[in-house]
Amino acid sequence: GERHWRVAESPSPNPENTPAGIRCPIGFGMGSKPATALIESSRIDWFNLKDCPAAALVKQNSQREVWRVACGGRDYFAKLYHPNGWLSRVKLLFFGATALREWNVGRYAAKHGVTAVVPVATAWSGPRGQSGSSLLITEAVAGVESLSEHWLRIREDRRAAEALADSLARLIARAHQCGFQHDDMHPGNILVRPNGQQHEIFFVDLHSVRIGRPVGFKAVVANLAQLNQWFRRHASRTQLRRFLGHYLAYRDRFAQASPLARNLVIQPADLTAELAIQADRHARRLWAQRDRRTRRTGRYFARVRPAPGWRGHVLLCSKHPAASASAGRVTYTKQQWEERLADPLAWVDSRRHELLKDSHTATVCLATLPTQPTPVRVIVKRPLARNPWKLLGRLLGRSRNLRSWHVANMLLNRNLPAAQPLAVVERHTAGLVRADSILLTDYIAGSTD
């Protein structure tokens, strides 16, 4: 259908609203051609970048694609949003195109002096993008890294860590006082560009941002709890307390930043106590979401049926592999697992693999998983029923291997060390009765009991 474009022509968004010490790292055009000329002269089909030699795919999932595109001597990021599923289409119906919403958030941030990725152009099909995909183009910024990467690199440098915490507190405090609330505020959605002893920090992924309404105390705590989910594992209590002190100080400084600012009287002790409660609630919600992910087909896990009567779950890639992981650091495909598990019982054949345990309760083998560029070793376990009651429980209930799969992933999701489970498959008889099962886990090299 007909595509609608909205482009930015002004060289800089409302510089008079930018407070001292804060500047938007991305301007509209940044001295290059105006956005209209960029779109018209590039001869790039921005909605079909697969065949564009100047485009490189950066990230992709079922909802969006992110491309890095070289155009007119500059680099740009192009986000393509695709409505996928009934929930996405309902959101399109009520809220319009995702790219258009992100465009509006970027313009709002620039107007209120909140450093964030500023859009160059956006496009959509149909009225408000309700009938198809939408596109957002932003300029790439050189020399940036995610907040998590930068923090892990400099956190031992007390002065640098203090400066980063101060800059981050300033950004978030101003955002809250200007009615800007990022609902997915984890360190991966905040970018840092070092500038001497200072840091340029700005928000990305603006489609998850609420704008134009006051951010009250409960919303402040919930928002900081999202950020705290990562930092409470990678920062000391002293560093966290100093960050909160900076945040409260900047809230007072920006009390007149916009009509939406709220001069809340927040005591540090009250904020710390409430933050601990909200952080635990956020962690439990996040853990529950990740626990459910292990039972579905998605980016990290998949459901498989590798052989007649056998079905189960496999790991595709680990989001946060442990330092001791070897097989857990490898990326797999569903097809690879189905080929390797075509004969599940071959993995516990003592003639093919090293037998570690052979008893009336279990068979355990040390096997080699053929991966590229280097094969990795794995532990394979097949539990056995030692009496009729155990056999009955295995036939009618959940197998020990499937429980191990779920519990091990739950431990890893909570940052507790466990051998990474790689695959679990069960043999079902008559569709329901579990007659056998095989579990593959990572082998921890150099370990003893």
CORZIQUI-V356069 format. One line per field, one symbol per residue. phi: phi as a letter, one per 30 degrees, with the letter a starting at -180 (. if undefined). psi: psi as a letter, one per 40 degrees, with the letter a starting at -180 (. if undefined). Layout:
phi = ???
psi = ???
//
This chain:
phi = .dcccbbccddadhddddddibbddbcdjhiddeddddddcdhcddcbcdccddcbdcaabdcabbbcbcaiibcbcccccbdbjddddddddccidddddddddddddddcicdadcdcabbacidhidcadbbbcbddcdicbdeddddddcdddeddddddddddddddddeddcicbddbdcddcbcbbdbidcbcbadbhddcccbibdcdddddddddddddedddcbbdddddddedddddddeddcdcdadddbddccdeddddddddddddddddddddddddddcbdadcbbcbbdbeicalbbdcacdbdddddbddcdccbdddddddcdbedddcdddcbddcabbdcacbbcbccdbcdbdbcbccbbdbdcaedddddddccdddddddeddddddddcicdadddcabbbccciibddcaabbcbdcddicbd
psi = ahhhihihdidhhgdeehihehihehihdfeaiiddddddedfhgeegedeheehhhdihaediihihhhhfeiiihhhhhhhhidddddddddeahddddddddddddddefhhihhidiiiiiihffeeaiiihhiiihifiiidddddddedehdddddddddddddddddddeefhhhefgideehihhigbeihhhiiigeefhhieiihadddddddddddddddeeeiidddddddddddddddddfdedieeihgighhddddddddddddddddddddddddddeeihaddiihigdihehiaiihdihdgiideicdeeihiidddddddedgdedefheedihhdhgaedihhihihhgiiehiiiihhhhiiheidddddddddahiddddddddddddddefhhihhhdihiihhhfddhhdiihhhiihhieii.
//
